[in-house]
Amino acid sequence: MHLLFVRLNELRESWEWFLEEFANCILEITSLSIMSDRNPSILAAVRTVFPKIHHRYCMVHLAKNLVHDVRSRAGVGFFWGSARATSLHSFNEYVEDVGSSSVKL
């Protein structure tokens, strides 16, 4: 497993340049996933340079967005519980708990 962290400016062109250079370095890798914070520039650049890869989203950033957008710490608790669920049954229990609670998501 290889891990790389990069922080560039928010421009799509910068991310496309970086990802193209990165692609030139990893010619031998047949399976690739990219994780990001859902920045629109990164999303667009990944679709352009790596249209067939798995693109995942950082749970920490999603949780921060949830706190900012919903302003609910309880909602974040439900979010992390469902994110860490190890079975479909456990995940569905969190979804049901959210539906039956007063937490607004």
C-alpha positions, 0 to 999 in steps of 0.5 A, spaced: 500 500 500 502 506 498 500 513 501 501 520 499 498 526 501 499 533 497 496 540 498 496 544 492 492 550 490 484 550 489 485 550 481 483 544 477 489 545 472 494 545 478 490 538 480 490 535 473 498 537 472 499 534 479 495 527 477 498 527 470 505 527 473 503 522 478 500 517 473 507 517 469 510 515 476 505 509 477 505 506 470 506 499 474 500 500 479 494 496 476 489 498 482 488 505 485 484 509 489 484 516 491 481 519 497 480 527 497 475 532 501 470 533 495 474 539 493 470 541 486 477 542 483 480 535 485 473 531 483 474 534 476 481 533 475 480 526 478 475 524 473 479 527 467 486 524 469 483 517 472 476 516 469 476 509 471 479 509 478 475 509 485 475 515 488 473 515 496 471 521 500 475 523 507 470 521 513 473 527 517 472 532 512 465 529 511 464 529 518 466 537 519 461 539 513 456 535 517 457 539 523 458 546 519 452 544 515 447 541 520 450 544 526 448 538 530 454 534 534 448 528 535 448 528 528 455 527 527 455 521 532 450 518 528 454 519 522 461 516 525 457 510 528 454 508 521 461 510 518 464 505 522 458 499 522 461 493 520 455 489 518 449 492 514 445 490 520 449 495 524 449 500 519 441 499 518 440 500 526 444 507 525 439 509 520 433 507 524 436 511 530 436 517 526 430 516 523 426 515 530 430 521 533 429 528 534 436 529 530 435 533 524 440 531 518 
